[in-house]
């Protein structure tokens, strides 16, 4: 028996009797596009960008502000696509390239190091 999403990346499964199967498939492809070979804009920016590029991702610092960022836990990945923000919880062992710091970090299960 399957859950509704994959355990590591939270990709939605297509259910046997599901109508509009393209919706979970497209959602999975969009999430994979953001998480595979993850490159984030910054982990230092605390103010939600007003006009982010589609597909851009940030690692939230403590005290992040903005309509979608406020209240999200520090370390959360915030991905912007098609005019909407999606909060993604990073899995242990996920690597990310920090564009503004020009370095790699890894999520150890509780924090980015």
N, CA, C and O atoms as CSV, one atom per row, in Angstrom:
chain,resi,resn,atom,element,x,y,z
A,1,UNK,N,N,0.843,-1.179,0.000
A,1,UNK,CA,C,0.000,0.000,0.000
A,1,UNK,C,C,0.888,1.241,0.000
A,1,UNK,O,O,1.846,1.321,0.769
A,2,UNK,N,N,0.574,2.201,-0.853
A,2,UNK,CA,C,1.341,3.432,-0.967
A,2,UNK,C,C,0.727,4.537,-0.125
A,2,UNK,O,O,-0.486,4.579,0.085
A,3,UNK,N,N,1.575,5.419,0.348
A,3,UNK,CA,C,1.097,6.666,0.939
A,3,UNK,C,C,0.721,7.572,-0.230
A,3,UNK,O,O,0.770,7.146,-1.384
A,4,UNK,N,N,0.347,8.809,0.058
A,4,UNK,CA,C,-0.019,9.739,-1.005
A,4,UNK,C,C,1.186,10.429,-1.619
A,4,UNK,O,O,1.099,10.939,-2.736
A,5,UNK,N,N,2.330,10.454,-0.900
A,5,UNK,CA,C,3.533,11.089,-1.414
A,5,UNK,C,C,4.755,10.223,-1.146
A,5,UNK,O,O,4.740,9.350,-0.279
A,6,UNK,N,N,5.815,10.481,-1.907
A,6,UNK,CA,C,7.066,9.762,-1.703
A,6,UNK,C,C,7.690,10.206,-0.383
A,6,UNK,O,O,7.511,11.350,0.035
A,7,UNK,N,N,8.429,9.296,0.282
A,7,UNK,CA,C,8.934,9.624,1.617
A,7,UNK,C,C,10.017,10.701,1.676
A,7,UNK,O,O,10.021,11.480,2.629
A,8,UNK,N,N,10.926,10.788,0.721
A,8,UNK,CA,C,12.029,11.754,0.816
A,8,UNK,C,C,11.709,13.113,0.216
A,8,UNK,O,O,12.002,14.135,0.836
A,9,UNK,N,N,11.129,13.156,-0.950
A,9,UNK,CA,C,10.902,14.432,-1.636
A,9,UNK,C,C,9.457,14.905,-1.580
A,9,UNK,O,O,9.162,16.023,-2.004
A,10,UNK,N,N,8.549,14.081,-1.066
A,10,UNK,CA,C,7.153,14.481,-0.975
A,10,UNK,C,C,6.466,14.623,-2.321
A,10,UNK,O,O,5.552,15.433,-2.475
A,11,UNK,N,N,6.907,13.833,-3.302
A,11,UNK,CA,C,6.291,13.884,-4.628
A,11,UNK,C,C,4.958,13.134,-4.586
A,11,UNK,O,O,4.898,12.026,-4.051
A,12,UNK,N,N,3.895,13.711,-5.136
A,12,UNK,CA,C,2.599,13.029,-5.078
A,12,UNK,C,C,2.551,11.831,-6.027
A,12,UNK,O,O,2.977,11.902,-7.180
A,13,UNK,N,N,2.024,10.744,-5.506
A,13,UNK,CA,C,1.811,9.559,-6.346
A,13,UNK,C,C,0.551,9.744,-7.181
A,13,UNK,O,O,-0.359,10.473,-6.787
A,14,UNK,N,N,0.500,9.086,-8.331
A,14,UNK,CA,C,-0.710,9.021,-9.132
A,14,UNK,C,C,-1.515,7.836,-8.603
A,14,UNK,O,O,-1.016,6.711,-8.569
A,15,UNK,N,N,-2.732,8.080,-8.200
A,15,UNK,CA,C,-3.576,7.040,-7.643
A,15,UNK,C,C,-4.333,6.335,-8.763
A,15,UNK,O,O,-4.631,6.938,-9.794
A,16,UNK,N,N,-4.639,5.069,-8.560
A,16,UNK,CA,C,-5.231,4.226,-9.602
A,16,UNK,C,C,-6.505,4.824,-10.210
A,16,UNK,O,O,-6.638,4.859,-11.433
A,17,UNK,N,N,-7.416,5.282,-9.402
A,17,UNK,CA,C,-8.691,5.795,-9.912
A,17,UNK,C,C,-8.723,7.321,-9.989
A,17,UNK,O,O,-9.799,7.916,-10.059
A,18,UNK,N,N,-7.580,7.940,-9.976
A,18,UNK,CA,C,-7.507,9.403,-9.926
A,18,UNK,C,C,-7.861,10.038,-11.270
A,18,UNK,O,O,-7.364,9.632,-12.321
A,19,UNK,N,N,-8.729,11.039,-11.206
A,19,UNK,CA,C,-9.024,11.833,-12.397
A,19,UNK,C,C,-7.939,12.895,-12.533
A,19,UNK,O,O,-7.275,13.224,-11.550
A,20,UNK,N,N,-7.754,13.421,-13.701
A,20,UNK,CA,C,-6.783,14.483,-13.981
A,20,UNK,C,C,-5.381,14.100,-13.485
A,20,UNK,O,O,-4.771,14.815,-12.690
A,21,UNK,N,N,-4.894,12.968,-13.966
A,21,UNK,CA,C,-3.591,12.457,-13.548
A,21,UNK,C,C,-2.437,13.400,-13.881
A,21,UNK,O,O,-1.363,13.297,-13.288
A,22,UNK,N,N,-2.647,14.305,-14.811
A,22,UNK,CA,C,-1.584,15.243,-15.165
A,22,UNK,C,C,-1.240,16.185,-14.022
A,22,UNK,O,O,-0.122,16.698,-13.972
A,23,UNK,N,N,-2.171,16.428,-13.102
A,23,UNK,CA,C,-1.913,17.369,-12.004
A,23,UNK,C,C,-0.814,16.859,-11.074
A,23,UNK,O,O,0.152,17.590,-10.857
A,24,UNK,N,N,-0.900,15.632,-10.503
A,24,UNK,CA,C,0.196,15.177,-9.641
A,24,UNK,C,C,1.496,14.935,-10.404
A,24,UNK,O,O,2.580,15.099,-9.846
A,25,UNK,N,N,1.395,14.549,-11.665
A,25,UNK,CA,C,2.608,14.351,-12.456
A,25,UNK,C,C,3.318,15.688,-12.664
A,25,UNK,O,O,4.532,15.779,-12.480
A,26,UNK,N,N,2.576,16.720,-13.043
A,26,UNK,CA,C,3.167,18.041,-13.238
A,26,UNK,C,C,3.708,18.609,-11.925
A,26,UNK,O,O,4.762,19.243,-11.915
A,27,UNK,N,N,2.994,18.386,-10.819
A,27,UNK,CA,C,3.470,18.843,-9.513
A,27,UNK,C,C,4.787,18.145,-9.158
A,27,UNK,O,O,5.703,18.780,-8.637
A,28,UNK,N,N,4.881,16.853,-9.436
A,28,UNK,CA,C,6.117,16.113,-9.167
A,28,UNK,C,C,7.262,16.625,-10.033
A,28,UNK,O,O,8.379,16.794,-9.544
A,29,UNK,N,N,6.997,16.872,-11.302
A,29,UNK,CA,C,8.047,17.380,-12.187
A,29,UNK,C,C,8.535,18.753,-11.739
A,29,UNK,O,O,9.735,19.026,-11.781
A,30,UNK,N,N,7.625,19.612,-11.315
A,30,UNK,CA,C,8.014,20.947,-10.847
A,30,UNK,C,C,8.870,20.846,-9.591
A,30,UNK,O,O,9.867,21.557,-9.461
A,31,UNK,N,N,8.489,19.968,-8.666
A,31,UNK,CA,C,9.260,19.804,-7.443
A,31,UNK,C,C,10.637,19.219,-7.736
A,31,UNK,O,O,11.633,19.663,-7.164
A,32,UNK,N,N,10.700,18.228,-8.621
A,32,UNK,CA,C,11.996,17.663,-9.014
A,32,UNK,C,C,12.884,18.712,-9.666
A,32,UNK,O,O,14.090,18.751,-9.422
A,33,UNK,N,N,12.289,19.559,-10.494
A,33,UNK,CA,C,13.041,20.622,-11.158
A,33,UNK,C,C,13.724,21.531,-10.138
A,33,UNK,O,O,14.828,22.021,-10.379
A,34,UNK,N,N,13.076,21.752,-9.017
A,34,UNK,CA,C,13.654,22.602,-7.994
A,34,UNK,C,C,14.636,21.893,-7.079
A,34,UNK,O,O,15.597,22.510,-6.619
A,35,UNK,N,N,14.420,20.617,-6.804
A,35,UNK,CA,C,15.218,19.928,-5.799
A,35,UNK,C,C,16.425,19.167,-6.339
A,35,UNK,O,O,17.405,18.989,-5.617
A,36,UNK,N,N,16.376,18.720,-7.581
A,36,UNK,CA,C,17.512,17.990,-8.147
A,36,UNK,C,C,18.583,19.002,-8.533
A,36,UNK,O,O,18.303,19.984,-9.220
A,37,UNK,N,N,19.793,18.758,-8.094
A,37,UNK,CA,C,20.900,19.701,-8.273
A,37,UNK,C,C,20.491,21.079,-7.740
A,37,UNK,O,O,20.556,22.089,-8.441
A,38,UNK,N,N,20.070,21.077,-6.482
A,38,UNK,CA,C,19.512,22.251,-5.813
A,38,UNK,C,C,20.494,23.415,-5.771
A,38,UNK,O,O,21.614,23.281,-5.277
A,39,UNK,N,N,20.064,24.549,-6.290
A,39,UNK,CA,C,20.819,25.800,-6.215
A,39,UNK,C,C,19.877,26.844,-5.636
A,39,UNK,O,O,18.833,27.135,-6.218
A,40,UNK,N,N,20.248,27.411,-4.482
A,40,UNK,CA,C,19.393,28.397,-3.827
A,40,UNK,C,C,19.977,29.794,-3.987
A,40,UNK,O,O,21.189,29.971,-4.106
A,41,UNK,N,N,19.098,30.766,-3.988
A,41,UNK,CA,C,19.534,32.155,-4.135
A,41,UNK,C,C,20.325,32.609,-2.919
A,41,UNK,O,O,21.376,33.235,-3.054
A,42,UNK,N,N,19.812,32.288,-1.711
A,42,UNK,CA,C,20.452,32.745,-0.485
A,42,UNK,C,C,19.858,32.025,0.718
A,42,UNK,O,O,18.738,31.517,0.664
A,43,UNK,N,N,20.613,31.991,1.786
A,43,UNK,CA,C,20.096,31.566,3.082
A,43,UNK,C,C,20.144,32.732,4.064
A,43,UNK,O,O,19.850,32.566,5.248
A,44,UNK,N,N,20.515,33.908,3.572
A,44,UNK,CA,C,20.672,35.101,4.405
A,44,UNK,C,C,19.534,36.100,4.231
A,44,UNK,O,O,19.300,36.920,5.119
A,45,UNK,N,N,18.824,36.051,3.109
A,45,UNK,CA,C,17.744,37.003,2.824
A,45,UNK,C,C,16.539,36.677,3.697
A,45,UNK,O,O,15.998,35.574,3.627
A,46,UNK,N,N,16.117,37.641,4.524
A,46,UNK,CA,C,15.010,37.413,5.447
A,46,UNK,C,C,13.698,38.036,4.978
A,46,UNK,O,O,12.643,37.757,5.548
A,47,UNK,N,N,13.752,38.875,3.946
A,47,UNK,CA,C,12.546,39.535,3.441
A,47,UNK,C,C,12.140,38.869,2.127
A,47,UNK,O,O,12.923,38.808,1.180
A,48,UNK,N,N,10.921,38.379,2.087
A,48,UNK,CA,C,10.395,37.713,0.899
A,48,UNK,C,C,10.524,38.624,-0.310
A,48,UNK,O,O,10.035,39.753,-0.271
A,49,UNK,N,N,11.171,38.168,-1.395
A,49,UNK,CA,C,11.315,39.004,-2.594
A,49,UNK,C,C,9.961,39.361,-3.210
A,49,UNK,O,O,9.044,38.540,-3.240
A,50,UNK,N,N,9.853,40.587,-3.696
A,50,UNK,CA,C,8.602,41.063,-4.289
A,50,UNK,C,C,8.364,40.464,-5.665
A,50,UNK,O,O,7.226,40.145,-6.011
A,51,UNK,N,N,9.425,40.307,-6.456
A,51,UNK,CA,C,9.280,39.797,-7.824
A,51,UNK,C,C,10.362,38.728,-8.069
A,51,UNK,O,O,11.333,38.985,-8.782
A,52,UNK,N,N,10.197,37.541,-7.485
A,52,UNK,CA,C,11.202,36.493,-7.690
A,52,UNK,C,C,11.086,35.856,-9.070
A,52,UNK,O,O,10.021,35.873,-9.688
A,53,UNK,N,N,12.183,35.302,-9.538
A,53,UNK,CA,C,12.170,34.569,-10.807
A,53,UNK,C,C,11.458,33.237,-10.609
A,53,UNK,O,O,11.531,32.640,-9.535
A,54,UNK,N,N,10.776,32.780,-11.640
A,54,UNK,CA,C,10.100,31.489,-11.565
A,54,UNK,C,C,11.135,30.384,-11.365
A,54,UNK,O,O,12.131,30.316,-12.086
A,55,UNK,N,N,10.893,29.530,-10.389
A,55,UNK,CA,C,11.802,28.430,-10.075
A,55,UNK,C,C,12.851,28.775,-9.040
A,55,UNK,O,O,13.601,27.896,-8.615
A,56,UNK,N,N,12.929,30.036,-8.619
A,56,UNK,CA,C,13.931,30.450,-7.637
A,56,UNK,C,C,13.596,29.872,-6.263
A,56,UNK,O,O,12.430,29.721,-5.901
A,57,UNK,N,N,14.661,29.550,-5.498
A,57,UNK,CA,C,14.514,28.921,-4.181
A,57,UNK,C,C,15.406,29.645,-3.172
A,57,UNK,O,O,16.526,30.044,-3.489
A,58,UNK,N,N,14.892,29.804,-1.963
A,58,UNK,CA,C,15.637,30.374,-0.846
A,58,UNK,C,C,15.586,29.403,0.328
A,58,UNK,O,O,14.625,28.649,0.479
A,59,UNK,N,N,16.631,29.427,1.161
A,59,UNK,CA,C,16.612,28.756,2.459
A,59,UNK,C,C,16.270,29.845,3.466
A,59,UNK,O,O,16.971,30.852,3.564
A,60,UNK,N,N,15.192,29.639,4.212
A,60,UNK,CA,C,14.748,30.683,5.126
A,60,UNK,C,C,15.635,30.791,6.356
A,60,UNK,O,O,15.933,29.787,7.003
A,61,UNK,N,N,16.062,32.024,6.683
A,61,UNK,CA,C,16.751,32.258,7.954
A,61,UNK,C,C,15.702,32.467,9.058
A,61,UNK,O,O,14.510,32.589,8.773
A,62,UNK,N,N,16.148,32.507,10.297
A,62,UNK,CA,C,15.244,32.829,11.404
A,62,UNK,C,C,14.679,34.231,11.195
A,62,UNK,O,O,15.382,35.130,10.734
A,63,UNK,N,N,13.410,34.407,11.538
A,63,UNK,CA,C,12.782,35.716,11.453
A,63,UNK,C,C,12.397,36.155,10.060
A,63,UNK,O,O,12.216,37.351,9.829
A,64,UNK,N,N,12.264,35.227,9.116
A,64,UNK,CA,C,11.891,35.580,7.744
A,64,UNK,C,C,10.510,36.227,7.734
A,64,UNK,O,O,9.623,35.842,8.495
A,65,UNK,N,N,10.342,37.229,6.848
A,65,UNK,CA,C,9.077,37.954,6.766
A,65,UNK,C,C,8.535,37.961,5.346
A,65,UNK,O,O,9.283,37.815,4.379
A,66,UNK,N,N,7.241,38.132,5.239
A,66,UNK,CA,C,6.543,38.183,3.955
A,66,UNK,C,C,5.286,37.344,4.046
A,66,UNK,O,O,5.161,36.512,4.944
A,67,UNK,N,N,4.361,37.547,3.141
A,67,UNK,CA,C,3.072,36.860,3.225
A,67,UNK,C,C,3.195,35.336,3.220
A,67,UNK,O,O,2.418,34.662,3.897
A,68,UNK,N,N,4.138,34.786,2.486
A,68,UNK,CA,C,4.318,33.329,2.440
A,68,UNK,C,C,5.428,32.850,3.359
A,68,UNK,O,O,5.425,31.692,3.776
A,69,UNK,N,N,6.373,33.715,3.681
A,69,UNK,CA,C,7.547,33.313,4.470
A,69,UNK,C,C,7.312,33.378,5.971
A,69,UNK,O,O,7.867,32.566,6.712
A,70,UNK,N,N,6.506,34.320,6.436
A,70,UNK,CA,C,6.276,34.481,7.875
A,70,UNK,C,C,5.684,33.197,8.452
A,70,UNK,O,O,4.746,32.623,7.898
A,71,UNK,N,N,6.248,32.761,9.567
A,71,UNK,CA,C,5.734,31.580,10.256
A,71,UNK,C,C,6.341,30.266,9.798
A,71,UNK,O,O,6.116,29.230,10.425
A,72,UNK,N,N,7.105,30.291,8.717
A,72,UNK,CA,C,7.770,29.066,8.252
A,72,UNK,C,C,9.008,28.824,9.120
A,72,UNK,O,O,9.668,29.783,9.521
A,73,UNK,N,N,9.337,27.562,9.418
A,73,UNK,CA,C,10.512,27.275,10.239
A,73,UNK,C,C,11.813,27.652,9.528
A,73,UNK,O,O,11.913,27.514,8.309
A,74,UNK,N,N,12.806,28.126,10.280
A,74,UNK,CA,C,14.121,28.388,9.684
A,74,UNK,C,C,14.660,27.120,9.028
A,74,UNK,O,O,14.479,26.017,9.545
A,75,UNK,N,N,15.322,27.288,7.883
A,75,UNK,CA,C,15.869,26.148,7.154
A,75,UNK,C,C,14.939,25.596,6.091
A,75,UNK,O,O,15.350,24.772,5.274
A,76,UNK,N,N,13.684,26.041,6.093
A,76,UNK,CA,C,12.720,25.601,5.086
A,76,UNK,C,C,13.147,26.120,3.723
A,76,UNK,O,O,13.640,27.241,3.606
A,77,UNK,N,N,12.960,25.314,2.707
A,77,UNK,CA,C,13.175,25.744,1.333
A,77,UNK,C,C,11.893,26.400,0.848
A,77,UNK,O,O,10.816,25.814,0.958
A,78,UNK,N,N,11.998,27.615,0.310
A,78,UNK,CA,C,10.838,28.304,-0.253
A,78,UNK,C,C,11.056,28.439,-1.749
A,78,UNK,O,O,11.988,29.108,-2.196
A,79,UNK,N,N,10.189,27.800,-2.514
A,79,UNK,CA,C,10.295,27.772,-3.975
A,79,UNK,C,C,9.161,28.582,-4.582
A,79,UNK,O,O,8.008,28.457,-4.170
A,80,UNK,N,N,9.496,29.423,-5.573
A,80,UNK,CA,C,8.504,30.249,-6.249
A,80,UNK,C,C,8.321,29.750,-7.674
A,80,UNK,O,O,9.291,29.585,-8.413
A,81,UNK,N,N,7.064,29.509,-8.057
A,81,UNK,CA,C,6.768,29.127,-9.437
A,81,UNK,C,C,5.318,29.453,-9.756
A,81,UNK,O,O,4.429,29.273,-8.923
A,82,UNK,N,N,5.094,29.928,-10.956
A,82,UNK,CA,C,3.746,30.241,-11.451
A,82,UNK,C,C,2.981,31.168,-10.507
A,82,UNK,O,O,1.777,31.004,-10.308
A,83,UNK,N,N,3.685,32.140,-9.930
A,83,UNK,CA,C,3.028,33.129,-9.085
A,83,UNK,C,C,2.725,32.682,-7.668
A,83,UNK,O,O,2.022,33.386,-6.943
A,84,UNK,N,N,3.240,31.521,-7.249
A,84,UNK,CA,C,2.943,31.020,-5.905
A,84,UNK,C,C,4.198,30.476,-5.228
A,84,UNK,O,O,5.125,30.003,-5.886
A,85,UNK,N,N,4.205,30.556,-3.904
A,85,UNK,CA,C,5.294,30.025,-3.098
A,85,UNK,C,C,4.933,28.630,-2.608
A,85,UNK,O,O,3.775,28.353,-2.296
A,86,UNK,N,N,5.930,27.758,-2.544
A,86,UNK,CA,C,5.763,26.419,-1.984
A,86,UNK,C,C,6.853,26.204,-0.947
A,86,UNK,O,O,8.037,26.387,-1.227
A,87,UNK,N,N,6.442,25.813,0.252
A,87,UNK,CA,C,7.390,25.493,1.315
A,87,UNK,C,C,7.760,24.022,1.207
A,87,UNK,O,O,6.887,23.158,1.120
A,88,UNK,N,N,9.059,23.740,1.212
A,88,UNK,CA,C,9.551,22.366,1.120
A,88,UNK,C,C,10.457,22.076,2.310
A,88,UNK,O,O,11.395,22.826,2.579
A,89,UNK,N,N,10.179,20.997,3.015
A,89,UNK,CA,C,11.034,20.581,4.126
A,89,UNK,C,C,12.195,19.780,3.552
A,89,UNK,O,O,11.966,18.770,2.886
A,90,UNK,N,N,13.438,20.203,3.791
A,90,UNK,CA,C,14.573,19.464,3.235
A,90,UNK,C,C,14.782,18.133,3.951
A,90,UNK,O,O,14.608,18.038,5.166
A,91,UNK,N,N,15.151,17.124,3.201
A,91,UNK,CA,C,15.456,15.809,3.773
A,91,UNK,C,C,16.919,15.767,4.205
A,91,UNK,O,O,17.756,16.491,3.666
A,92,UNK,N,N,17.209,14.933,5.156
A,92,UNK,CA,C,18.594,14.747,5.589
A,92,UNK,C,C,19.442,14.297,4.404
A,92,UNK,O,O,19.052,13.401,3.656
A,93,UNK,N,N,20.602,14.925,4.240
A,93,UNK,CA,C,21.518,14.561,3.162
A,93,UNK,C,C,21.362,15.357,1.889
A,93,UNK,O,O,22.117,15.148,0.939
A,94,UNK,N,N,20.390,16.280,1.839
A,94,UNK,CA,C,20.204,17.108,0.649
A,94,UNK,C,C,21.320,18.149,0.577
A,94,UNK,O,O,21.595,18.845,1.554
A,95,UNK,N,N,21.951,18.247,-0.576
A,95,UNK,CA,C,22.983,19.245,-0.826
A,95,UNK,C,C,22.367,20.434,-1.539
A,95,UNK,O,O,21.424,20.280,-2.315
A,96,UNK,N,N,22.896,21.616,-1.279
A,96,UNK,CA,C,22.438,22.827,-1.966
A,96,UNK,C,C,23.627,23.720,-2.271
A,96,UNK,O,O,24.530,23.882,-1.450
A,97,UNK,N,N,23.611,24.295,-3.460
A,97,UNK,CA,C,24.605,25.300,-3.851
A,97,UNK,C,C,24.041,26.660,-3.475
A,97,UNK,O,O,22.939,27.017,-3.892
A,98,UNK,N,N,24.797,27.423,-2.683
A,98,UNK,CA,C,24.398,28.776,-2.292
A,98,UNK,C,C,24.984,29.759,-3.306
A,98,UNK,O,O,26.194,29.984,-3.326
A,99,UNK,N,N,24.145,30.331,-4.127
A,99,UNK,CA,C,24.619,31.218,-5.195
A,99,UNK,C,C,25.322,32.463,-4.649
A,99,UNK,O,O,26.377,32.854,-5.149
A,100,UNK,N,N,24.736,33.080,-3.624
A,100,UNK,CA,C,25.314,34.331,-3.126
A,100,UNK,C,C,26.571,34.130,-2.285
A,100,UNK,O,O,27.347,35.068,-2.101
A,101,UNK,N,N,26.781,32.912,-1.770
A,101,UNK,CA,C,27.971,32.631,-0.961
A,101,UNK,C,C,29.007,31.801,-1.718
A,101,UNK,O,O,30.131,31.615,-1.250
A,102,UNK,N,N,28.614,31.307,-2.892
A,102,UNK,CA,C,29.514,30.508,-3.724
A,102,UNK,C,C,30.083,29.301,-2.972
A,102,UNK,O,O,31.285,29.039,-2.991
A,103,UNK,N,N,29.164,28.571,-2.303
A,103,UNK,CA,C,29.590,27.382,-1.565
A,103,UNK,C,C,28.452,26.370,-1.458
A,103,UNK,O,O,27.288,26.686,-1.706
A,104,UNK,N,N,28.822,25.139,-1.081
A,104,UNK,CA,C,27.856,24.062,-0.876
A,104,UNK,C,C,27.519,23.943,0.596
A,104,UNK,O,O,28.353,24.208,1.463
A,105,UNK,N,N,26.275,23.539,0.871
A,105,UNK,CA,C,25.842,23.186,2.218
A,105,UNK,C,C,25.058,21.892,2.127
A,105,UNK,O,O,24.582,21.518,1.055
A,106,UNK,N,N,24.926,21.209,3.256
A,106,UNK,CA,C,24.150,19.975,3.318
A,106,UNK,C,C,23.209,20.066,4.507
A,106,UNK,O,O,23.540,20.659,5.533
A,107,UNK,N,N,22.032,19.472,4.355
A,107,UNK,CA,C,21.087,19.446,5.469
A,107,UNK,C,C,21.368,18.188,6.283
A,107,UNK,O,O,21.311,17.078,5.755
A,108,UNK,N,N,21.672,18.364,7.576
A,108,UNK,CA,C,22.041,17.222,8.426
A,108,UNK,C,C,20.860,16.578,9.133
A,108,UNK,O,O,21.043,15.746,10.021
A,109,UNK,N,N,19.656,16.957,8.747
A,109,UNK,CA,C,18.456,16.424,9.372
A,109,UNK,C,C,17.788,17.445,10.283
A,109,UNK,O,O,16.606,17.327,10.607
A,110,UNK,N,N,18.568,18.459,10.697
A,110,UNK,CA,C,17.989,19.514,11.531
A,110,UNK,C,C,18.417,20.912,11.123
A,110,UNK,O,O,17.739,21.886,11.447
A,111,UNK,N,N,19.552,21.026,10.404
A,111,UNK,CA,C,20.042,22.355,10.002
A,111,UNK,C,C,20.900,22.228,8.759
A,111,UNK,O,O,21.363,21.141,8.414
A,112,UNK,N,N,21.107,23.363,8.086
A,112,UNK,CA,C,22.014,23.448,6.941
A,112,UNK,C,C,23.421,23.714,7.462
A,112,UNK,O,O,23.638,24.682,8.190
A,113,UNK,N,N,24.369,22.871,7.100
A,113,UNK,CA,C,25.773,23.044,7.548
A,113,UNK,C,C,26.706,22.973,6.365
A,113,UNK,O,O,27.920,23.094,6.528
